[in-house]
Amino acid sequence: MTTENDKKTTNPIKKWGALGVIIALLIAGYAAGLHEYFSLSNLIKHREAMVAFVSDNILLAALTYMAVYITVVAVSFPGASALTITSGLVFGGILGGMLTVVGATLGAMLIFLIARSSLGDVLEKKAGPFIQKMIAGFQKDQFQYLLTLRLTPIFPFWVVNIVPALLKMKLVPYAIATFLGIIPGTMAFAYIGAGLDSVIAAQEEANPGCADAGTCSIEIGALVTTDLLIALAGLAALSALPFIIKKIRGNKPIAGEE
């Protein structure tokens, strides 16, 4: 017998509505060309206006930036890296980095909840033995898994936002692991932005007026050094050590433990 609660939980609008909105926003963003607007060169073009606005309206600017970042992350729209670097340029490394960490965490939590409510049950019903085993394994060390994934700079951010939801991770450890795990990389990118004036000056010397025209050829990949990637990879490896040791030990107690 179907209860009223069953009807509510199977309501298609409630189940798929939020995901539909996310998909619609993503398509609309591409159709409007926002992916081009969120390029680093284009954001640099407007840096003077943004710096002036931040100087006169710091609280409103901070809230606006976080709202934009939450939306970009929740919709899985490209441009988050450019926004992070720009935050350092207009807010400074520390404030820009922390605003980004908070915005990224909230945006990740939003898409996590949407993915879990819309796709989680579908995956569970369609999952075979292998997927069920993977879900069970992830749940045993979910915080450690996610913290390592967040610290590892090789996985797309949007993928790591959604996969834990499909693997039945709980929201609180997800939020904490996300917040802590993205701090090193986010602060590094924000500090790159804080020191971007010298890069812009070099571009202006080679191509006068490029900053105002939005034609400076500045690639994010060129700003990320090998040393930075090695440092982030080292942090990821360090975070994975307890998990690796546990696997090597095979969950056997250490001598002296009962």
DRENDO-1510 file (C-alpha; in Angstrom, 1 decimal, always signed):
<recs>
REC; n; res; u; v; w
REC; 1; MET; +0.0; +0.0; +0.0 .
REC; 2; THR; +1.5; +3.4; -1.0 .
REC; 3; THR; +1.6; +5.9; +1.8 .
REC; 4; GLU; +1.5; +9.7; +1.5 .
REC; 5; ASN; +5.3; +9.7; +2.4 .
REC; 6; ASP; +6.0; +7.3; -0.5 .
REC; 7; LYS; +4.2; +9.7; -2.9 .
REC; 8; LYS; +6.2; +12.6; -1.7 .
REC; 9; THR; +9.5; +10.9; -2.1 .
REC; 10; THR; +8.7; +9.6; -5.6 .
REC; 11; ASN; +7.3; +13.0; -6.8 .
REC; 12; PRO; +9.2; +13.5; -10.1 .
REC; 13; ILE; +9.2; +17.3; -9.8 .
REC; 14; LYS; +10.8; +17.1; -6.3 .
REC; 15; LYS; +13.2; +14.4; -7.4 .
REC; 16; TRP; +14.3; +15.8; -10.7 .
REC; 17; GLY; +13.3; +19.5; -10.6 .
REC; 18; ALA; +16.5; +20.8; -9.0 .
REC; 19; LEU; +18.7; +18.7; -11.4 .
REC; 20; GLY; +16.7; +20.1; -14.3 .
REC; 21; VAL; +17.3; +23.6; -13.1 .
REC; 22; ILE; +21.0; +22.9; -12.9 .
REC; 23; ILE; +21.1; +21.5; -16.4 .
REC; 24; ALA; +19.0; +24.4; -17.8 .
REC; 25; LEU; +21.4; +26.9; -16.2 .
REC; 26; LEU; +24.4; +25.2; -17.6 .
REC; 27; ILE; +23.0; +25.2; -21.1 .
REC; 28; ALA; +21.8; +28.8; -20.8 .
REC; 29; GLY; +25.3; +29.8; -19.6 .
REC; 30; TYR; +27.0; +28.3; -22.6 .
REC; 31; ALA; +24.4; +29.7; -24.9 .
REC; 32; ALA; +25.0; +33.2; -23.5 .
REC; 33; GLY; +28.7; +32.8; -23.9 .
REC; 34; LEU; +29.5; +33.1; -20.2 .
REC; 35; HIS; +32.3; +30.5; -20.5 .
REC; 36; GLU; +34.2; +33.1; -22.6 .
REC; 37; TYR; +33.5; +35.9; -20.0 .
REC; 38; PHE; +35.0; +33.7; -17.2 .
REC; 39; SER; +38.4; +33.6; -19.0 .
REC; 40; LEU; +41.3; +35.0; -17.1 .
REC; 41; SER; +42.1; +37.6; -19.8 .
REC; 42; ASN; +38.5; +38.9; -19.8 .
REC; 43; LEU; +38.4; +39.1; -16.0 .
REC; 44; ILE; +41.7; +41.0; -16.0 .
REC; 45; LYS; +40.1; +43.5; -18.5 .
REC; 46; HIS; +37.7; +44.5; -15.7 .
REC; 47; ARG; +40.1; +44.3; -12.8 .
REC; 48; GLU; +40.3; +48.1; -12.2 .
REC; 49; ALA; +36.5; +48.4; -12.0 .
REC; 50; MET; +36.4; +45.3; -9.7 .
REC; 51; VAL; +39.1; +46.6; -7.5 .
REC; 52; ALA; +37.3; +50.0; -7.2 .
REC; 53; PHE; +34.1; +48.3; -6.3 .
REC; 54; VAL; +35.7; +46.1; -3.7 .
REC; 55; SER; +37.4; +49.1; -2.2 .
REC; 56; ASP; +34.1; +51.0; -1.8 .
REC; 57; ASN; +31.8; +48.0; -1.0 .
REC; 58; ILE; +33.9; +45.3; +0.6 .
REC; 59; LEU; +31.0; +43.4; +2.2 .
REC; 60; LEU; +28.7; +43.5; -0.8 .
REC; 61; ALA; +31.6; +42.6; -3.1 .
REC; 62; ALA; +32.5; +39.6; -0.9 .
REC; 63; LEU; +28.9; +38.4; -0.8 .
REC; 64; THR; +28.5; +38.9; -4.5 .
REC; 65; TYR; +31.7; +37.0; -5.3 .
REC; 66; MET; +30.7; +34.1; -3.1 .
REC; 67; ALA; +27.2; +34.0; -4.7 .
REC; 68; VAL; +28.8; +33.9; -8.1 .
REC; 69; TYR; +31.3; +31.2; -7.1 .
REC; 70; ILE; +28.6; +29.1; -5.4 .
REC; 71; THR; +26.6; +29.2; -8.6 .
REC; 72; VAL; +29.5; +28.4; -10.9 .
REC; 73; VAL; +30.4; +25.3; -8.7 .
REC; 74; ALA; +26.9; +24.1; -8.3 .
REC; 75; VAL; +26.2; +24.4; -12.0 .
REC; 76; SER; +29.6; +22.8; -12.8 .
REC; 77; PHE; +30.4; +25.7; -15.1 .
REC; 78; PRO; +34.0; +26.2; -16.3 .
REC; 79; GLY; +35.9; +29.2; -15.1 .
REC; 80; ALA; +36.3; +28.5; -11.4 .
REC; 81; SER; +40.1; +28.5; -11.6 .
REC; 82; ALA; +40.1; +31.9; -13.3 .
REC; 83; LEU; +37.7; +33.3; -10.7 .
REC; 84; THR; +40.0; +32.0; -7.9 .
REC; 85; ILE; +43.0; +33.7; -9.4 .
REC; 86; THR; +41.0; +36.9; -9.9 .
REC; 87; SER; +39.9; +36.8; -6.2 .
REC; 88; GLY; +43.5; +37.1; -5.2 .
REC; 89; LEU; +44.0; +40.0; -7.7 .
REC; 90; VAL; +41.0; +42.1; -6.3 .
REC; 91; PHE; +40.7; +40.9; -2.7 .
REC; 92; GLY; +44.2; +39.9; -1.9 .
REC; 93; GLY; +45.6; +36.4; -1.3 .
REC; 94; ILE; +44.2; +35.7; +2.1 .
REC; 95; LEU; +40.7; +37.2; +1.8 .
REC; 96; GLY; +40.3; +36.1; -1.8 .
REC; 97; GLY; +41.4; +32.6; -1.0 .
REC; 98; MET; +39.1; +32.2; +2.1 .
REC; 99; LEU; +36.1; +33.6; +0.2 .
REC; 100; THR; +36.7; +31.1; -2.5 .
REC; 101; VAL; +37.1; +28.2; -0.1 .
REC; 102; VAL; +33.7; +29.0; +1.5 .
REC; 103; GLY; +32.0; +29.6; -1.8 .
REC; 104; ALA; +33.4; +26.4; -3.3 .
REC; 105; THR; +32.4; +24.3; -0.3 .
REC; 106; LEU; +28.8; +25.7; -0.3 .
REC; 107; GLY; +28.5; +25.2; -4.1 .
REC; 108; ALA; +29.9; +21.6; -3.8 .
REC; 109; MET; +27.4; +20.9; -1.0 .
REC; 110; LEU; +24.5; +22.1; -3.1 .
REC; 111; ILE; +25.3; +20.0; -6.2 .
REC; 112; PHE; +26.1; +17.1; -3.8 .
REC; 113; LEU; +22.6; +17.2; -2.3 .
REC; 114; ILE; +21.0; +17.6; -5.8 .
REC; 115; ALA; +22.9; +14.6; -7.2 .
REC; 116; ARG; +22.2; +12.5; -4.2 .
REC; 117; SER; +18.5; +13.1; -4.3 .
REC; 118; SER; +18.1; +12.8; -8.0 .
REC; 119; LEU; +20.7; +10.1; -9.0 .
REC; 120; GLY; +21.6; +8.3; -5.8 .
REC; 121; ASP; +18.5; +6.0; -5.8 .
REC; 122; VAL; +18.9; +5.3; -9.6 .
REC; 123; LEU; +22.5; +4.2; -9.2 .
REC; 124; GLU; +21.6; +2.0; -6.2 .
REC; 125; LYS; +18.8; +0.3; -8.1 .
REC; 126; LYS; +20.9; -0.2; -11.2 .
REC; 127; ALA; +24.2; -1.1; -9.4 .
REC; 128; GLY; +25.7; -4.5; -9.9 .
REC; 129; PRO; +27.9; -6.4; -7.4 .
REC; 130; PHE; +31.0; -4.4; -8.4 .
REC; 131; ILE; +29.3; -1.0; -7.8 .
REC; 132; GLN; +27.8; -2.2; -4.5 .
REC; 133; LYS; +31.3; -3.3; -3.4 .
REC; 134; MET; +32.8; +0.0; -4.4 .
REC; 135; ILE; +30.0; +1.9; -2.4 .
REC; 136; ALA; +30.7; -0.3; +0.6 .
REC; 137; GLY; +34.5; +0.3; +0.4 .
REC; 138; PHE; +34.1; +4.0; +0.0 .
REC; 139; GLN; +31.8; +4.3; +3.0 .
REC; 140; LYS; +34.3; +2.7; +5.3 .
REC; 141; ASP; +36.9; +5.4; +4.7 .
REC; 142; GLN; +34.8; +8.1; +3.0 .
REC; 143; PHE; +36.4; +11.1; +4.8 .
REC; 144; GLN; +40.0; +9.9; +4.0 .
REC; 145; TYR; +39.1; +9.1; +0.4 .
REC; 146; LEU; +37.5; +12.4; -0.3 .
REC; 147; LEU; +40.2; +14.4; +1.5 .
REC; 148; THR; +42.8; +12.8; -0.7 .
REC; 149; LEU; +40.8; +13.4; -3.8 .
REC; 150; ARG; +40.4; +17.1; -2.9 .
REC; 151; LEU; +44.1; +17.5; -2.3 .
REC; 152; THR; +45.0; +15.7; -5.6 .
REC; 153; PRO; +45.0; +18.3; -8.4 .
REC; 154; ILE; +44.5; +15.8; -11.2 .
REC; 155; PHE; +40.7; +15.2; -10.8 .
REC; 156; PRO; +38.1; +17.6; -12.2 .
REC; 157; PHE; +36.4; +19.4; -9.3 .
REC; 158; TRP; +32.9; +18.8; -10.6 .
REC; 159; VAL; +33.5; +15.0; -10.7 .
REC; 160; VAL; +34.7; +14.9; -7.1 .
REC; 161; ASN; +31.6; +16.9; -6.2 .
REC; 162; ILE; +29.2; +14.4; -7.6 .
REC; 163; VAL; +30.8; +11.0; -7.2 .
REC; 164; PRO; +30.6; +10.9; -3.3 .
REC; 165; ALA; +26.9; +11.6; -3.5 .
REC; 166; LEU; +26.4; +8.6; -5.8 .
REC; 167; LEU; +28.5; +6.5; -3.4 .
REC; 168; LYS; +26.2; +7.4; -0.4 .
REC; 169; MET; +28.6; +9.6; +1.5 .
REC; 170; LYS; +27.1; +11.6; +4.4 .
REC; 171; LEU; +26.9; +15.4; +4.0 .
REC; 172; VAL; +28.8; +16.4; +7.1 .
REC; 173; PRO; +32.1; +14.5; +6.4 .
REC; 174; TYR; +31.7; +15.5; +2.8 .
REC; 175; ALA; +31.5; +19.2; +3.7 .
REC; 176; ILE; +34.5; +19.0; +6.2 .
REC; 177; ALA; +36.7; +17.0; +3.8 .
REC; 178; THR; +35.9; +19.4; +1.0 .
REC; 179; PHE; +36.6; +22.5; +3.1 .
REC; 180; LEU; +39.9; +21.2; +4.4 .
REC; 181; GLY; +41.0; +19.5; +1.2 .
REC; 182; ILE; +40.6; +22.5; -1.1 .
REC; 183; ILE; +42.4; +25.0; +1.2 .
REC; 184; PRO; +45.9; +24.4; -0.1 .
REC; 185; GLY; +45.2; +24.5; -3.8 .
REC; 186; THR; +42.7; +27.4; -3.5 .
REC; 187; MET; +45.1; +29.6; -1.4 .
REC; 188; ALA; +47.9; +28.8; -3.9 .
REC; 189; PHE; +45.7; +30.0; -6.8 .
REC; 190; ALA; +44.6; +33.1; -4.9 .
REC; 191; TYR; +48.2; +34.0; -4.1 .
REC; 192; ILE; +49.0; +33.6; -7.8 .
REC; 193; GLY; +46.3; +36.1; -8.4 .
REC; 194; ALA; +47.7; +38.5; -5.8 .
REC; 195; GLY; +51.0; +38.5; -7.6 .
REC; 196; LEU; +49.5; +38.8; -11.1 .
REC; 197; ASP; +50.3; +42.5; -11.5 .
REC; 198; SER; +53.8; +41.7; -12.6 .
REC; 199; VAL; +52.6; +39.2; -15.2 .
REC; 200; ILE; +50.1; +41.8; -16.5 .
REC; 201; ALA; +52.9; +44.4; -16.7 .
REC; 202; ALA; +55.0; +42.0; -18.7 .
REC; 203; GLN; +52.1; +41.4; -21.1 .
REC; 204; GLU; +51.4; +45.1; -21.4 .
REC; 205; GLU; +55.1; +45.7; -22.3 .
REC; 206; ALA; +54.9; +43.1; -25.1 .
REC; 207; ASN; +51.4; +44.1; -26.2 .
REC; 208; PRO; +50.4; +47.6; -25.0 .
REC; 209; GLY; +46.8; +48.0; -24.1 .
REC; 210; CYS; +46.1; +44.2; -23.9 .
REC; 211; ALA; +44.7; +44.3; -20.3 .
REC; 212; ASP; +42.1; +46.9; -21.1 .
REC; 213; ALA; +41.2; +45.1; -24.4 .
REC; 214; GLY; +41.0; +41.7; -22.8 .
REC; 215; THR; +43.6; +40.3; -25.2 .
REC; 216; CYS; +46.5; +39.6; -22.8 .
REC; 217; SER; +47.6; +36.0; -23.5 .
REC; 218; ILE; +47.7; +34.7; -20.0 .
REC; 219; GLU; +47.1; +30.9; -19.6 .
REC; 220; ILE; +46.3; +29.5; -16.2 .
REC; 221; GLY; +48.5; +26.5; -17.0 .
REC; 222; ALA; +51.5; +28.8; -17.4 .
REC; 223; LEU; +51.0; +30.2; -13.9 .
REC; 224; VAL; +50.9; +26.9; -12.2 .
REC; 225; THR; +54.5; +25.8; -11.5 .
REC; 226; THR; +55.9; +22.3; -11.3 .
REC; 227; ASP; +56.9; +23.0; -7.7 .
REC; 228; LEU; +53.3; +23.9; -6.8 .
REC; 229; LEU; +52.0; +20.7; -8.4 .
REC; 230; ILE; +54.6; +18.6; -6.6 .
REC; 231; ALA; +53.7; +20.3; -3.3 .
REC; 232; LEU; +49.9; +19.6; -3.8 .
REC; 233; ALA; +50.7; +16.0; -4.8 .
REC; 234; GLY; +52.8; +15.6; -1.6 .
REC; 235; LEU; +49.9; +16.8; +0.5 .
REC; 236; ALA; +47.6; +14.4; -1.2 .
REC; 237; ALA; +50.1; +11.5; -0.6 .
REC; 238; LEU; +50.4; +12.5; +3.1 .
REC; 239; SER; +46.7; +12.6; +3.6 .
REC; 240; ALA; +46.5; +9.1; +2.1 .
REC; 241; LEU; +49.1; +7.6; +4.4 .
REC; 242; PRO; +46.7; +6.5; +7.2 .
REC; 243; PHE; +44.5; +4.8; +4.6 .
REC; 244; ILE; +47.5; +3.1; +2.9 .
REC; 245; ILE; +48.9; +1.9; +6.2 .
REC; 246; LYS; +45.5; +0.5; +7.2 .
REC; 247; LYS; +45.3; -1.4; +3.9 .
REC; 248; ILE; +48.8; -2.8; +4.4 .
REC; 249; ARG; +48.1; -3.9; +7.9 .
REC; 250; GLY; +44.9; -5.5; +6.7 .
REC; 251; ASN; +43.0; -3.9; +9.6 .
REC; 252; LYS; +45.1; -6.0; +12.0 .
REC; 253; PRO; +45.7; -4.4; +15.5 .
REC; 254; ILE; +49.0; -2.9; +16.2 .
REC; 255; ALA; +51.2; -4.7; +18.8 .
REC; 256; GLY; +49.9; -3.9; +22.2 .
REC; 257; GLU; +46.4; -3.0; +21.0 .
REC; 258; GLU; +43.5; -5.2; +22.2 .
</recs>
